[in-house]
Amino acid sequence: MTRFVMAIDLDRCLGCDACVVACMTENQVPDDAGARLRMREVVMGTFPKLSGEFRPEACFHCDDPPCVDACPTGATFQTIEGVVLVNEDRCAGCKACMTACPYGMRYLHTEGYVDKCTYCYHRLKEGRQPACVETCPTSARIFGDLEDLNGPIQQAMANARSVDRVEAIGGATPSLLYLNSRVLGSRRSLGEENV
């Protein structure tokens, strides 16, 4: 069964925000609405011994997303491939899903519905990559089927010196993978975590 995930090679990410702009353009996100994708700068250590990296963040499309159960109208749902979506026509704008998301990856659109990253699901249905992946000038973003043993995700994981993901909170297990983190960088693979 297909399980879509995003991997980001933090050695390659320049923090240029090309992915953020591509996302806003592709999904027609108003400037004053919020963001489906954000860029964080992470710095650790004490001067002069500092370590840092850019860390792109968006909806983590969790394995067991609490936002789905929290939605009273069924507007938030998960596809068979693991992509968490919001049906804007069914969304009441109550923000229950926003409260349930332990990572703060949702926002209220100016038109009154909750919005978030969809991995550009409309593009996936056409056999295309998400806009952020296609636009990244350094190919830091890798997208594909985690279950495809010969696919780009498995290849990227095999070639990475470390593979990490954001800590699971409240039963939500993020599917976004960070490769080659200088800040996290503790594990070679996620096999022991049953990704």
C-alpha positions in Angstrom: 0.0 0.0 0.0 1.3 3.5 -0.9 2.4 5.7 2.1 3.4 9.2 0.9 6.1 10.9 3.0 8.3 14.0 2.6 12.0 13.9 3.4 14.1 17.0 3.7 17.9 16.8 3.4 19.0 19.5 5.8 22.6 19.5 4.4 21.1 20.8 1.2 18.5 23.3 2.5 19.6 26.9 2.1 16.6 28.5 3.8 15.9 30.4 0.6 12.1 30.1 1.0 11.6 29.0 -2.6 9.4 26.2 -1.3 7.3 28.7 0.7 6.7 30.9 -2.3 6.0 27.9 -4.5 3.4 26.6 -2.0 1.7 30.0 -1.7 1.6 30.4 -5.5 0.4 26.9 -6.3 -2.3 26.8 -3.7 -3.3 30.5 -4.0 -2.7 31.2 -0.3 -3.5 34.9 0.3 -0.6 36.9 1.8 -2.7 37.8 4.9 -4.1 34.3 5.4 -1.4 32.3 7.0 1.0 29.7 5.7 0.9 26.1 4.7 4.7 25.9 5.0 7.2 27.7 7.2 10.9 27.9 7.5 12.5 27.8 11.0 16.1 28.5 11.8 17.4 26.2 14.6 20.6 27.1 16.4 22.1 25.1 19.3 25.2 25.5 21.4 26.9 28.4 23.1 28.9 31.0 21.3 31.4 30.5 19.7 30.6 26.8 19.4 27.2 27.0 17.6 25.5 24.5 15.3 22.5 25.4 13.2 20.3 24.5 10.3 17.2 25.6 8.4 14.2 23.4 9.1 11.2 23.6 6.8 8.0 22.7 8.5 4.5 22.0 7.3 1.7 19.6 8.2 3.5 16.4 9.2 0.7 14.1 7.9 0.9 12.1 11.0 0.3 8.3 11.1 -2.5 8.7 13.6 -3.6 12.4 13.2 -5.5 13.8 16.2 -7.0 16.5 14.0 -9.1 13.9 12.1 -10.8 12.7 15.3 -11.3 16.3 16.6 -13.1 17.5 13.5 -16.9 17.5 14.3 -18.0 17.7 10.7 -15.7 15.2 9.1 -14.0 17.9 7.0 -10.6 16.8 8.1 -9.8 13.3 6.9 -6.9 11.1 5.9 -6.5 9.4 2.5 -5.5 5.8 2.0 -2.0 7.1 1.1 -1.7 8.8 4.5 -2.3 12.4 3.3 -4.3 14.5 5.7 -6.8 16.8 3.9 -9.5 19.3 4.7 -12.7 19.5 2.7 -13.2 23.3 2.8 -16.9 23.0 1.9 -17.6 20.8 5.0 -15.3 22.9 7.3 -17.2 25.0 9.9 -14.1 27.0 10.8 -14.5 25.9 14.5 -10.8 25.4 14.9 -11.1 22.1 16.8 -8.5 20.6 14.4 -6.2 23.5 15.0 -6.4 22.9 18.7 -5.9 19.2 18.3 -2.7 19.6 16.2 0.2 19.4 18.6 2.5 21.1 16.1 0.5 24.2 15.2 0.6 23.4 11.5 -2.9 24.7 10.6 -4.3 28.2 10.1 -7.7 29.8 9.5 -8.0 30.9 5.9 -9.5 34.3 5.3 -12.5 32.6 3.7 -13.4 30.9 7.0 -12.1 27.4 6.6 -9.0 25.8 8.2 -6.2 25.2 5.7 -2.9 23.3 5.8 -0.3 21.5 3.6 -1.9 18.9 1.4 1.3 17.7 -0.3 -0.3 19.4 -3.3 -2.7 16.4 -3.5 -4.2 17.8 -6.7 -0.8 17.4 -8.3 -0.2 13.9 -6.8 -3.4 12.7 -8.5 -1.9 13.8 -11.8 1.3 11.9 -11.1 3.3 15.1 -10.3 5.4 16.1 -7.4 4.3 18.7 -4.8 5.2 22.3 -5.9 7.7 22.7 -3.1 9.7 19.6 -4.2 9.6 20.6 -7.8 10.8 24.2 -7.0 13.6 23.5 -4.5 16.8 24.7 -6.2 19.1 22.3 -4.3 16.8 19.2 -4.4 16.7 19.2 -0.6 13.1 18.0 -0.7 12.4 14.3 -1.6 8.8 13.0 -1.9 7.5 9.6 -2.6 6.2 6.3 -1.3 7.8 5.1 1.9 6.8 1.5 1.0 8.6 1.6 -2.4 11.9 -0.1 -1.5 13.5 1.2 -4.7 11.9 4.6 -4.6 13.5 8.0 -3.8 12.6 8.1 -0.1 14.3 4.7 0.6 17.3 5.7 -1.5 17.6 9.1 0.3 17.3 7.4 3.7 20.0 4.8 2.7 22.4 7.5 1.7 21.8 9.8 4.7 24.1 9.8 7.7 21.1 10.3 9.9 17.3 10.1 9.6 15.1 11.7 12.2 11.6 12.9 12.6 9.8 15.3 14.9 9.0 13.8 18.3 5.6 12.2 18.5 3.3 14.2 20.8 -0.1 13.0 22.1 -0.2 9.9 19.8 0.5 11.9 16.7 3.4 10.3 14.8 4.8 12.7 12.2 5.7 11.3 8.8 8.1 14.1 7.8 11.7 12.9 7.7 14.7 15.1 8.3 17.9 13.8 6.7 21.4 14.7 7.8 20.4 17.0 10.7 23.4 18.5 12.6 21.1 19.3 15.5 19.1 16.1 15.7 21.2 13.5 13.8 21.0 10.6 16.3 19.8 7.7 14.2 20.9 6.0 11.0 17.4 4.7 10.2 13.9 4.6 11.6 13.4 0.9 11.2 13.2 0.4 15.0 10.4 3.0 15.2 8.2 1.2 12.6 7.9 4.3 10.4 
